Amino acid sequence: MSESYYDTISPHGGVLVDRVMRGEVREAVRERAEQMVKVPLDQMGLSDLELVATGALSPLTGFMRKVDYDRCVEEMRLANGLLWSIPITLAVEQDLADRIKEGQEVTLCEEGRVLAVMEVAEKYPNSQEVKEREAREVYRTTEEDHPGVARLYGRGEVLLGGDVWLVDWPTAVKTEFPELRHTPAETRRMFARRGWRSVVGFQTRNPIHRAHEYIQKTALEIVDGLFLHPLVGETKEDDIPTEVRIASYQAILRDYYPAERVLLGVFPAAMRYAGPREAIFHAIARKNYGCTHFIVGRDHAGVGKYYGTYDAQNIFDEFPPGDIGIVLFRFEHAFFCKKCGAIVSAKTCPHGKDDWVFLSGTQVREMLERGEMLPEEFTRPEVARVLLEGVRRHREAGDV
Ligand SMILES: [Zn+2]
């Protein structure tokens, strides 16, 4: 590994995992893989494979075995005691599982195309009872109205655990923002090259409104660099389309951020909407990318009314800070105050709701769909224009 590898922070568990096969070995394995039983990956499986292979989920080297899965669900830890909040599992249908023996090698496929080889160390049940336990513990609800729970219930009834080796990238890696799809090894080098000793990671699946800009820049006053790391894996249908979001990030970075202090990358994870547990997961992944700090705002990774506003911050108090390593920046809900003439929070402004400019996500979406500009106190005009244009194009294409 290169000299400046661990300049910012050690990966979770100490070593950055690399499960990407290269060179002649890769060719040989890929050829052999064609003869193995093929296991199709769903969208989340493809994301998880990419994340494992690149080390974004270090120390995981594959899909979870039962000891890790059980302890993760019940105690938010791996079998070895390391903090880990979200199960990373590979679910298959019973009839496919029946064709696979423990110890056997299989290939993981995207529409028939071989992506990886997995040594199936273990098969274990993913019965409705098992899924409901995961729903209750990880998502804090067993209701199918929750998008993460709905997806969990829809997966196969057997889990395969074992290490993976990637021989070819999922299609999305080559087609969806390849220029922004930096791996953890790459971001660590990029941070080092910029001379950043401390880096704050910002997770988002939404456009950057003024409040987010305020939070990011407040954090950036304290650390050397900002890693803007929007999630581009599978999301809900009513989230703003990814390519529109990326264009809006590029617009605001160009006009309002110092280029040498910000890096934009995409995070290829699927959204679980698991709120507090997912906040920990997002923080651990960003630690692997080399971030020393991580921003958690209000209702991080939440959906509907399933989680309290600051649950995703409070969960970090349940274990010693050393267990996660990355430093948390907790931010309150921020908004524009007409009297202060600035973005504030209830922590910094003595005025009240009458002076504060609030817009809900639903209100923003409705305004955009009506073709209305968002207020300048809420969103930079450069961003609003990109969003308006994006929504219009999608409507014309019949997507919304
Ligand atoms: Zn005020």
Residues whose N, C-alpha, C, O or C-beta is under 5 A from the ligand:
A	BS01	ZN	C337 K339 C340 C349 P350 H351
